[in-house]
Amino acid sequence: MRILIIEKNKAIAKLLAQRIKKEIQISHKLIHNIEDTINLLNINKKKYNLIILDINIPYKEFSKEQILDSILLYEIPIIIYSSNFDPIIRKKMQNSPIIDYIIRAGSQTTEKIIETIYRIENNKKNKIMIVDDSFMIREHLKNFLEIQQFSVVEASNGKEAIEKFELENDISLIITDYNMPEMDGFTLIKKIRETKTIDELPIIGISGMSSDDVTTKLLKLGANDFIHKPFIPEELIIRINLHLKLTNTLKKLHIYSNTDYLTGLYNRRYFFDMAEKFFNMAKRNKKNISVAMLDIDFFKRINDKYGHDKGDEVLKVVAQNLKNQFRDSDILARVGGEEFCACILDKEYSESIKIAERIRKSIENIKIKANKEYIPITISIGLISGLSNSLEDIIKLADELLYEAKESGRNRVKSKKL
């Protein structure tokens, strides 16, 4: 991205440019009048992806609206900032590449501009599905959302939306009408909520009907929000941004609460929650389950001899190695200082032993240098395979086998089939 900053006040322009360079690392160019701006864009308008415009910049006898129109001709996305609330700008937002307008608020103006640039960059990672049987409404929404740098998927009814949703695994938000042929918005929301919770995927319902019954039913079925048609695009984008921000925050909280800070693996609490579900699923479907307890050999010696920084490095490298060895469908966690636990579903005893041996050999070959020598890194593994009365029993048996592996010389796998 390359930004063109149009600001008459050179001190403010310089401050804004410095913040953009420092925090966002995006190239930019400063211009202090409209004449130079138009000359520059006439030469090469394709060079710039975003314009930041001080709408109060003077230009001959032109009004603010005429200045804005002269810039909009180049069809480059624009962030405008103004000293006051301007209904002309709001009106033009509906059919032009104006991303947002910001009302000057002293030092907070720069903060708001930086935040908006961040949002635009983040929008490029988000895909929004529009579900409406009206082609005109879909096109209107699509054009507006694409100006905001979102990717857009369209569907003309709930049935088509479900089909596309199953193919597109990266939908960030859904905007859906409720009154559609083949499958209405009520049924669509119910089906989506079978696989995606209200915290995982925001849904905004839209309708031309002013009935409270429609609004209430959509929200009770699992919509996050509702907006009446005809709506103000500016209001819709504010709601979209709020829901995406909230969903992203909840995802981060989920990661922080379930992840070990050092290794990035799941933590003990998450492991036992998910492993219990694995165990019940295996028992219900009569599938095999294997649990492996893994412990880095002589880890205290590594910390004492090479220091805790090197000890942390060993933990991180071993964790990444383990992560590479297991499937995404397995559960792997750091459950203690140097202890890890893995739950493997639907693998036979012989296959689980091969996985454990492969891991042991892989850890043995890790090379981490300290004090001009390589740190000796090995791992002991206790593996139990099969179903017992409870998950607690299986983990206890795996822990006993790990103890046997340690007592019999370390750097080995001890296993048992139930």
Stockholm file with secondary structure:
# STOCKHOLM 1.0

chainA/1-418         MRILIIEKNKAIAKLLAQRIKKEIQISHKLIHNIEDTINLLNINKKKYNLIILDINIPYKEFSKEQILDSILLYEIPIIIYSSNFDPIIRKKMQNSPIIDYIIRAGSQTTEKIIETIYRIENNKKNKIMIVDDSFMIREHLKNFLEIQQFSVVEASNGKEAIEKFELENDISLIITDYNMPEMDGFTLIKKIRETKTIDELPIIGISGMSSDDVTTKLLKLGANDFIHKPFIPEELIIRINLHLKLTNTLKKLHIYSNTDYLTGLYNRRYFFDMAEKFFNMAKRNKKNISVAMLDIDFFKRINDKYGHDKGDEVLKVVAQNLKNQFRDSDILARVGGEEFCACILDKEYSESIKIAERIRKSIENIKIKANKEYIPITISIGLISGLSNSLEDIIKLADELLYEAKESGRNRVKSKKL
#=GR chainA/1-418 SS CEEEEECSCHHHHHHHHHHIIIIICCEEEEECSHHHHHHHHHHHGGGCSEEEEETTCCCTTCCHHHHHHHHHTTCCCEEEEESSCCHHHHHHHTTSSEEEEEECCTTHHHHHHHHHHHHHHHHTTCEEEEECSCHHHHHHHHHHHHHTTCEEEEESSHHHHHHHHHHCTTEEEEEEESCCSSSCHHHHHHHHTTTSCTTTSCEEEEESCCCHHHHHHHHHHTCSEEEESSCCHHHHHHHHHHHHHHHHHHHHHHHHHHBCTTTCSBCHHHHHHHHHHHHHHHHHHTCCEEEEEEEETTHHHHHHHHCHHHHHHHHHHHHHHHHHHSCTTSEEEECSSSEEEEEEESCCHHHHHHHHHHHHHHHHTCCCEETTEECCCCEEEEEEESCCSCHHHHHHHHHHHHHHHHHTTSSSEEEEEC
#=GC SS_cons         CEEEEECSCHHHHHHHHHHIIIIICCEEEEECSHHHHHHHHHHHGGGCSEEEEETTCCCTTCCHHHHHHHHHTTCCCEEEEESSCCHHHHHHHTTSSEEEEEECCTTHHHHHHHHHHHHHHHHTTCEEEEECSCHHHHHHHHHHHHHTTCEEEEESSHHHHHHHHHHCTTEEEEEEESCCSSSCHHHHHHHHTTTSCTTTSCEEEEESCCCHHHHHHHHHHTCSEEEESSCCHHHHHHHHHHHHHHHHHHHHHHHHHHBCTTTCSBCHHHHHHHHHHHHHHHHHHTCCEEEEEEEETTHHHHHHHHCHHHHHHHHHHHHHHHHHHSCTTSEEEECSSSEEEEEEESCCHHHHHHHHHHHHHHHHTCCCEETTEECCCCEEEEEEESCCSCHHHHHHHHHHHHHHHHHTTSSSEEEEEC
//
